[in-house]
């Protein structure tokens, strides 16, 4: 591991906050913890261990632990919890959730939300785990850009702001929240949602996702329909005895693409025609399988229209199959028994998208070098757990260092330049100081 030389903390407006050797060691230690989401096979207890390390590092930099908690099992009985979460929890929600706590760290005297800034980042990662490596000023490994690097940068930037202006401690409060349950389709339902509903909100809430330093104040939500075939297999000796799931799901995929593609385009939504699986053998008719789609949307009216289209389209496939292949021996049994063996269900739906504007907070962010960008117009907006934080009394944005695409998030090439983290830390420092001046002006 090459060493990144520490520099002077703080400095004037717009100057980065340098990561010292101890800061890098803390971040590398966090990245070394295997916090792959349990929804992708990770061990639930590993996240609690990483949270302990994060809390210790933040406390060493002046923060106070306000809360380390997880929701009760009943929290997962609510609307909007994805099926993937319930599958991962199994029959022991209490144990699962205790192993996935959220941490709330604070600087400044406790304030009402109107005088509070919240930086949120997620400690869980996608799989597989990639050990950290620092070379040439670039940090490689899982969590580098999504999302541990940004969380550490927010801590260092906030600490620098309070060190430069100790009077901030009487005027504003800054929370840095570290949450589980963002990756793997969990959608923040047992991390961010829990903290928001527990009152850990602010006038300005920044979700430190990799946006290239641009402020995105709209985030899509997503729904996942699944078409499942649960019929009989058969062999190549008797191929017409089975319910041909490959034919059923292939036709469903084509028809759903035909129906949803233009509709989603008109509604400003996105359709991902994703996993289709029956089997791999060449001499077997598979009678079971499933097709999944992911549909991202920016408003609930669009979501309702798209969901209705899905629910009309799947039965339509049966009618099309009957018309085209009703007398074809390959499809005959499938056509006869379609209603008994094919079904549509939803792995997630009814999640709220985020869309908000706030001239005052946009000005503060821009002054700190974090300009607003309309991500819905060019497709750069994405889904994250910020969707749970929207409310009339707060401005909620996604904004962080690096980019999902350019920095290899969710791939084996995940990386981030230490300099980019330092620049973001400096922007966080400047933002906190500007927020303090705004609060002192009496506009809260």
Protein Blocks (a to p, Z undefined) as FASTA:
>chain_A
ZZdddddeeijehiacdddfklmmmmmmmmmpccbdfklopafklmmmmmmmmmmmmmmn
opacfbdcdddfklmmpghiafklmmmnmmmlklmmmmmccddddedjdddfklcccddd
dfbdcddddddddeehiacdehklnomlmmmmmmmmmmmmmmmmmmlmmmpccdddddeh
klgolnommmmmmmmmnopacfbdcdfbdehhpacfbdcdddddddddddddddfklmml
pccfklmmmmmmmmmmmmmmmmmmmnopacddfbddfbfcfkbccfbdcdddddddfbfk
lmmmmmmmmmmmmmmmmmmmmmmmmmgmklmmmmmmmmmmgccddfbghiacdddddfkl
mmmmmmnopacddfklnopaccdfklmmgcfkbccddddedjfklnopaiakbccdfklm
mmmmmmmmmmmmmmmmmmmnopZZ
